[in-house]
């Protein structure tokens, strides 16, 4: 008896339990994760009046030495671990994102040659804990509940920011700021207007997509409120990106059943990033005059020059994870500064350059594989009509942060808001991609007559 292989369609997806029957442990995990997100968003000193110097000093001190924050995050990790041990239902996600784990190991290795290895080590451990909390919560409650917790944490932050505006003058950068470009910019309870702008832009994107998917009027209201707040922050990068990302995500939604057209969209987005570099090369003198001014785009080109000068002398290994800016008097950046204001600079204002200068070319390649190549494949092949309410907003957040890191630093940026939101979106995309039903092949026997006569 001969045999052939016949494609019979998609394997049946495992039945998901009704919301009312879900384990209490899942609800507990979702509450824990929501509280964790709010603690990350609000921080320990909301609405505190601080000068720019104090803000940068606070960034420099954020090296993992804060005992309260250490205890808080370790406590969240332990609570989620206990919930996982006590659970009575199967895990909704099993961690297989091994390139991310390998990258963290490399970061740990780079600590050994940092200017202050202990500071670098503490910053890596912060990343281990934040990433563990995200993926542990995902395993317990699945991508749907994880992203729901993220959406409502963003909405809660939005409401607190708006309520704070008439109640406290600290919700706006005061006239005492040393950086005059900050004066009058809205920041809500956030440390800085650029952080507020990025978080509110992501809130706009997430709520805008939620309104399109669910047609609930309040999501449209929240989206409008978030967009107005982005305008008030005067955050140029976030304002330029948020509308474009919402439009791009809706093109992606329309192409949810067409892999070829999604591939074209992803290629166009990739060309957009390359085009950014091409424009810089073509119009370098004009761009450098604009970006080198500390009052315009925070003097980014002069900051990037510090990074490039260091890389020219140290092209292979980098300065050690988190070990280039603001690690005390021995900070490697201090030997390459070209303007006085850079003494207060806390990062490279480019997430890709930051990883390159701290962990070397190998670290940058790992970053691109983990956060560009693999998610691009998930979004290319994993979106369907059934899961687009998760994949589309996750796609929008992913594209926003990948582009934002051309002008800001949020990759592995301690426990900062944009980084934690990005982690949640990538985790959601990976889990949703893994849960997509795959075609199966079943063996079918052919009769002997079919074999003899074709």
Order of alpha helices (4+ residues) and beta strands (2+ residues): beta-alpha-alpha-alpha-alpha-alpha-alpha-alpha-alpha-alpha-alpha-alpha-alpha-alpha-alpha-alpha-beta-alpha
